[in-house]
Amino acid sequence: MPTITVVPHPEYASEGAAFGAAAGGSICDALLENGIEIEHACGKVGACSTCHVVIQAGFASLRPSRESEEDMLDRAWGLEPSSRLSCQAIVSTEDLVVEIPKYSVNHARENT
């Protein structure tokens, strides 16, 4: 079972986290199942960029992103070459190191 390590984030994982994740599931689901409440405004269907993460290690083990994911990532804050939507990135057999960016673009939350 691969391990996902989350680098410290002031809102989601102040001390960071590490946990096992089943291959074949999304990074977003693994985060949520382990108490890291990453935003996912579109319901995890790849129609927003609120679950944007930067893969610091293990990026090559992920399937390539689709064009629709790339289009959503263009709207993400803090885009990096190893950025992915966590709802679309499927855990493989390699360990991952994941950074949740400091900000996300969430119009529903910003306007409340």
Number of C-alpha atoms within 10 A of each C-alpha: 13 15 17 23 19 24 17 15 15 10 11 19 16 11 10 15 19 15 15 13 23 16 16 11 15 19 26 25 19 21 23 13 12 14 11 17 15 20 20 21 18 14 11 19 12 23 17 22 28 27 28 32 29 20 22 16 16 17 21 12 14 17 12 13 14 9 9 10 20 16 14 17 24 12 15 24 15 16 15 13 8 14 24 27 28 28 26 23 24 22 28 21 16 16 19 24 17 27 19 23 17 12 11 18 17 17 11 8 9 7 6 5
